Amino acid sequence: MPELRLPAKCFATPEDEDVFFTQLPPVTMAYPDIYEYVIDIEDELVTEDALCVLLELFRRYDAPLGQFAVFETVANRGWFRDPEAWWYEAVFGSAKQQSGLPATLVH
C-alpha cells in the first residue's frame, strides 16, 4: 500500500480535511508524524478523479509531487504521463530527463 507524505501544515480548511477523510476512497488512513502527515493509499481504489484531486491538494500545500509516480499504471499512462499535464514535470521530471540523454543532446 503506497504512502504519501504531506506537510503538517495541511488541512488549513475544514473542506480540505473533509476531502481527505470522507470523499477520497483511496485514502485509508492519514496520521500525523513529526513534521508531516502520512497518508496510506489503497491503490486499487485510485481513480482518475481521485488522483487528480490528490495531486491538486498536494500542489496547494507545496508537497512533493514526485511521490505520485508510483500510481502510474498501464491503464492510466495515456493521461497521467501526458507531457502537457500541469503535473508532468513535478511527478516524472522533464521530457529531456526521461529520454536518458544529456539535456544538451535532446532537441
LUMMAR-297958 format. One record per atom (N, C-alpha, C): chain; y, z, x; residue in one letter; atom name. Coordinates in steps of 0.1 Angstrom, whole numbers, padded with zeros to 4 digits. Layout:
BEGIN
c, Y, Z, X, r, a
A, Y, Z, X, a, CA
...
This chain:
BEGIN
c, Y, Z, X, r, a
A, -0012, 0000, 0008, m, N
A, 0000, 0000, 0000, m, CA
A, 0012, 0000, 0009, m, C
A, 0021, -0010, 0008, p, N
A, 0033, -0011, 0016, p, CA
A, 0043, 0000, 0013, p, C
A, 0050, 0004, 0023, e, N
A, 0061, 0013, 0021, e, CA
A, 0074, 0006, 0025, e, C
A, 0084, 0009, 0017, l, N
A, 0098, 0005, 0020, l, CA
A, 0106, 0018, 0023, l, C
A, 0116, 0016, 0032, r, N
A, 0124, 0027, 0035, r, CA
A, 0139, 0024, 0032, r, C
A, 0145, 0033, 0025, l, N
A, 0159, 0032, 0020, l, CA
A, 0167, 0044, 0025, l, C
A, 0179, 0041, 0030, p, N
A, 0187, 0052, 0035, p, CA
A, 0189, 0063, 0024, p, C
A, 0190, 0076, 0029, a, N
A, 0191, 0087, 0020, a, CA
A, 0203, 0086, 0011, a, C
A, 0213, 0078, 0014, k, N
A, 0225, 0077, 0006, k, CA
A, 0223, 0069, -0007, k, C
A, 0210, 0065, -0009, c, N
A, 0208, 0056, -0020, c, CA
A, 0209, 0064, -0033, c, C
A, 0207, 0057, -0044, f, N
A, 0208, 0063, -0058, f, CA
A, 0222, 0069, -0060, f, C
A, 0232, 0061, -0056, a, N
A, 0246, 0065, -0058, a, CA
A, 0250, 0065, -0073, a, C
A, 0242, 0058, -0081, t, N
A, 0245, 0058, -0095, t, CA
A, 0232, 0062, -0103, t, C
A, 0233, 0068, -0115, p, N
A, 0221, 0071, -0123, p, CA
A, 0214, 0058, -0126, p, C
A, 0221, 0047, -0128, e, N
A, 0214, 0034, -0131, e, CA
A, 0205, 0030, -0120, e, C
A, 0209, 0031, -0107, d, N
A, 0200, 0027, -0096, d, CA
A, 0188, 0036, -0096, d, C
A, 0190, 0049, -0098, e, N
A, 0178, 0058, -0098, e, CA
A, 0169, 0054, -0110, e, C
A, 0174, 0051, -0121, d, N
A, 0166, 0047, -0133, d, CA
A, 0158, 0034, -0130, d, C
A, 0164, 0025, -0123, v, N
A, 0157, 0012, -0120, v, CA
A, 0145, 0016, -0111, v, C
A, 0146, 0024, -0101, f, N
A, 0135, 0027, -0092, f, CA
A, 0124, 0034, -0100, f, C
A, 0127, 0044, -0108, f, N
A, 0117, 0052, -0114, f, CA
A, 0112, 0048, -0128, f, C
A, 0119, 0039, -0135, t, N
A, 0114, 0035, -0148, t, CA
A, 0113, 0020, -0150, t, C
A, 0120, 0012, -0142, q, N
A, 0120, -0002, -0146, q, CA
A, 0113, -0011, -0135, q, C
A, 0108, -0005, -0125, l, N
A, 0101, -0013, -0114, l, CA
A, 0087, -0009, -0113, l, C
A, 0078, -0016, -0120, p, N
A, 0063, -0012, -0120, p, CA
A, 0057, -0011, -0106, p, C
A, 0062, -0019, -0096, p, N
A, 0055, -0018, -0083, p, CA
A, 0058, -0005, -0076, p, C
A, 0069, 0002, -0080, v, N
A, 0073, 0015, -0073, v, CA
A, 0064, 0026, -0078, v, C
A, 0055, 0031, -0070, t, N
A, 0045, 0041, -0075, t, CA
A, 0050, 0055, -0071, t, C
A, 0059, 0056, -0060, m, N
A, 0064, 0069, -0056, m, CA
A, 0076, 0066, -0047, m, C
A, 0086, 0075, -0049, a, N
A, 0097, 0075, -0039, a, CA
A, 0100, 0090, -0036, a, C
A, 0100, 0093, -0023, y, N
A, 0102, 0107, -0020, y, CA
A, 0111, 0107, -0008, y, C
A, 0120, 0117, -0007, p, N
A, 0129, 0118, 0004, p, CA
A, 0122, 0123, 0017, p, C
A, 0126, 0116, 0028, d, N
A, 0122, 0120, 0041, d, CA
A, 0135, 0126, 0047, d, C
A, 0136, 0128, 0060, i, N
A, 0148, 0135, 0066, i, CA
A, 0160, 0126, 0063, i, C
A, 0160, 0114, 0067, y, N
A, 0172, 0105, 0066, y, CA
A, 0170, 0094, 0057, y, C
A, 0159, 0093, 0050, e, N
A, 0157, 0081, 0041, e, CA
A, 0147, 0085, 0030, e, C
A, 0147, 0076, 0020, y, N
A, 0136, 0076, 0010, y, CA
A, 0125, 0067, 0014, y, C
A, 0113, 0072, 0012, v, N
A, 0101, 0064, 0015, v, CA
A, 0096, 0060, 0001, v, C
A, 0094, 0047, -0001, i, N
A, 0091, 0042, -0014, i, CA
A, 0078, 0034, -0013, i, C
A, 0068, 0040, -0020, d, N
A, 0054, 0033, -0020, d, CA
A, 0054, 0022, -0030, d, C
A, 0049, 0011, -0026, i, N
A, 0049, -0001, -0035, i, CA
A, 0034, -0005, -0037, i, C
A, 0031, -0008, -0050, e, N
A, 0018, -0013, -0053, e, CA
A, 0019, -0028, -0053, e, C
A, 0014, -0034, -0042, d, N
A, 0017, -0048, -0040, d, CA
A, 0011, -0057, -0051, d, C
A, 0001, -0053, -0058, e, N
A, -0005, -0062, -0068, e, CA
A, 0005, -0063, -0080, e, C
A, 0015, -0053, -0081, l, N
A, 0024, -0053, -0092, l, CA
A, 0037, -0060, -0089, l, C
A, 0039, -0065, -0077, v, N
A, 0051, -0071, -0072, v, CA
A, 0053, -0085, -0079, v, C
A, 0062, -0086, -0088, t, N
A, 0065, -0099, -0094, t, CA
A, 0078, -0105, -0087, t, C
A, 0081, -0117, -0091, e, N
A, 0093, -0123, -0085, e, CA
A, 0105, -0115, -0090, e, C
A, 0106, -0112, -0102, d, N
A, 0117, -0104, -0107, d, CA
A, 0118, -0090, -0100, d, C
A, 0107, -0083, -0099, a, N
A, 0107, -0070, -0092, a, CA
A, 0112, -0071, -0078, a, C
A, 0107, -0082, -0071, l, N
A, 0110, -0084, -0057, l, CA
A, 0125, -0087, -0055, l, C
A, 0130, -0095, -0064, c, N
A, 0145, -0098, -0064, c, CA
A, 0153, -0086, -0067, c, C
A, 0149, -0077, -0076, v, N
A, 0157, -0065, -0079, v, CA
A, 0156, -0056, -0067, v, C
A, 0145, -0054, -0061, l, N
A, 0144, -0046, -0049, l, CA
A, 0152, -0051, -0038, l, C
A, 0152, -0064, -0035, l, N
A, 0160, -0070, -0025, l, CA
A, 0175, -0067, -0027, l, C
A, 0179, -0069, -0039, e, N
A, 0193, -0067, -0043, e, CA
A, 0197, -0052, -0041, e, C
A, 0189, -0043, -0045, l, N
A, 0192, -0029, -0044, l, CA
A, 0193, -0025, -0029, l, C
A, 0183, -0030, -0021, f, N
A, 0183, -0027, -0007, f, CA
A, 0195, -0033, 0000, f, C
A, 0199, -0045, -0004, r, N
A, 0211, -0051, 0002, r, CA
A, 0223, -0042, -0001, r, C
A, 0224, -0038, -0014, r, N
A, 0236, -0029, -0018, r, CA
A, 0237, -0017, -0009, r, C
A, 0226, -0011, -0005, y, N
A, 0226, 0001, 0003, y, CA
A, 0225, -0002, 0018, y, C
A, 0227, -0014, 0022, d, N
A, 0226, -0018, 0036, d, CA
A, 0213, -0014, 0043, d, C
A, 0202, -0014, 0036, a, N
A, 0189, -0011, 0041, a, CA
A, 0183, -0024, 0048, a, C
A, 0175, -0023, 0058, p, N
A, 0169, -0034, 0065, p, CA
A, 0160, -0042, 0055, p, C
A, 0163, -0055, 0054, l, N
A, 0155, -0063, 0045, l, CA
A, 0143, -0069, 0052, l, C
A, 0142, -0068, 0065, g, N
A, 0130, -0074, 0073, g, CA
A, 0117, -0067, 0068, g, C
A, 0118, -0055, 0063, q, N
A, 0106, -0049, 0058, q, CA
A, 0100, -0055, 0046, q, C
A, 0107, -0065, 0040, f, N
A, 0102, -0072, 0028, f, CA
A, 0093, -0083, 0032, f, C
A, 0092, -0087, 0044, a, N
A, 0084, -0098, 0048, a, CA
A, 0069, -0096, 0045, a, C
A, 0065, -0084, 0044, v, N
A, 0051, -0081, 0041, v, CA
A, 0047, -0085, 0027, v, C
A, 0057, -0088, 0018, f, N
A, 0054, -0092, 0004, f, CA
A, 0052, -0107, 0003, f, C
A, 0053, -0115, 0014, e, N
A, 0051, -0129, 0013, e, CA
A, 0036, -0132, 0010, e, C
A, 0034, -0141, 0000, t, N
A, 0020, -0145, -0003, t, CA
A, 0020, -0160, -0004, t, C
A, 0008, -0165, -0005, v, N
A, 0007, -0180, -0008, v, CA
A, 0014, -0183, -0021, v, C
A, 0012, -0175, -0031, a, N
A, 0018, -0177, -0044, a, CA
A, 0033, -0177, -0044, a, C
A, 0040, -0169, -0036, n, N
A, 0054, -0168, -0037, n, CA
A, 0062, -0175, -0026, n, C
A, 0054, -0180, -0016, r, N
A, 0060, -0186, -0004, r, CA
A, 0071, -0196, -0008, r, C
A, 0068, -0205, -0018, g, N
A, 0078, -0215, -0021, g, CA
A, 0092, -0211, -0024, g, C
A, 0093, -0200, -0031, w, N
A, 0107, -0195, -0034, w, CA
A, 0111, -0184, -0025, w, C
A, 0102, -0175, -0020, f, N
A, 0105, -0164, -0012, f, CA
A, 0110, -0168, 0002, f, C
A, 0104, -0178, 0007, r, N
A, 0107, -0183, 0021, r, CA
A, 0117, -0195, 0020, r, C
A, 0124, -0196, 0010, d, N
A, 0134, -0207, 0008, d, CA
A, 0145, -0204, 0018, d, C
A, 0148, -0213, 0028, p, N
A, 0159, -0210, 0037, p, CA
A, 0172, -0210, 0031, p, C
A, 0174, -0215, 0018, e, N
A, 0187, -0214, 0011, e, CA
A, 0189, -0201, 0004, e, C
A, 0178, -0193, 0003, a, N
A, 0180, -0180, -0004, a, CA
A, 0188, -0170, 0004, a, C
A, 0196, -0162, -0003, w, N
A, 0205, -0153, 0004, w, CA
A, 0198, -0143, 0013, w, C
A, 0186, -0140, 0010, w, N
A, 0178, -0130, 0018, w, CA
A, 0171, -0136, 0030, w, C
A, 0170, -0149, 0031, y, N
A, 0160, -0155, 0040, y, CA
A, 0162, -0150, 0054, y, C
A, 0174, -0151, 0060, e, N
A, 0176, -0147, 0074, e, CA
A, 0174, -0132, 0076, e, C
A, 0178, -0124, 0066, a, N
A, 0176, -0110, 0067, a, CA
A, 0161, -0106, 0067, a, C
A, 0153, -0113, 0059, v, N
A, 0139, -0110, 0058, v, CA
A, 0131, -0117, 0069, v, C
A, 0133, -0129, 0071, f, N
A, 0125, -0137, 0080, f, CA
A, 0131, -0141, 0093, f, C
A, 0144, -0139, 0095, g, N
A, 0151, -0144, 0107, g, CA
A, 0156, -0158, 0104, g, C
A, 0163, -0164, 0114, s, N
A, 0168, -0177, 0112, s, CA
A, 0158, -0188, 0113, s, C
A, 0160, -0200, 0108, a, N
A, 0151, -0211, 0109, a, CA
A, 0148, -0214, 0123, a, C
A, 0159, -0213, 0132, k, N
A, 0157, -0215, 0146, k, CA
A, 0147, -0206, 0152, k, C
A, 0148, -0193, 0148, q, N
A, 0138, -0183, 0154, q, CA
A, 0124, -0186, 0149, q, C
A, 0123, -0191, 0137, q, N
A, 0110, -0194, 0131, q, CA
A, 0103, -0205, 0138, q, C
A, 0110, -0214, 0144, s, N
A, 0104, -0226, 0150, s, CA
A, 0096, -0223, 0163, s, C
A, 0100, -0212, 0169, g, N
A, 0093, -0208, 0181, g, CA
A, 0100, -0214, 0193, g, C
A, 0109, -0223, 0191, l, N
A, 0117, -0229, 0202, l, CA
A, 0129, -0222, 0205, l, C
A, 0134, -0223, 0217, p, N
A, 0147, -0217, 0220, p, CA
A, 0158, -0223, 0211, p, C
A, 0167, -0215, 0207, a, N
A, 0177, -0219, 0198, a, CA
A, 0185, -0231, 0203, a, C
A, 0186, -0233, 0216, t, N
A, 0194, -0244, 0221, t, CA
A, 0186, -0257, 0220, t, C
A, 0173, -0256, 0218, l, N
A, 0165, -0269, 0216, l, CA
A, 0162, -0273, 0202, l, C
A, 0166, -0265, 0192, v, N
A, 0164, -0268, 0178, v, CA
A, 0177, -0275, 0173, v, C
A, 0175, -0286, 0166, h, N
A, 0186, -0294, 0161, h, CA
A, 0186, -0293, 0146, h, C
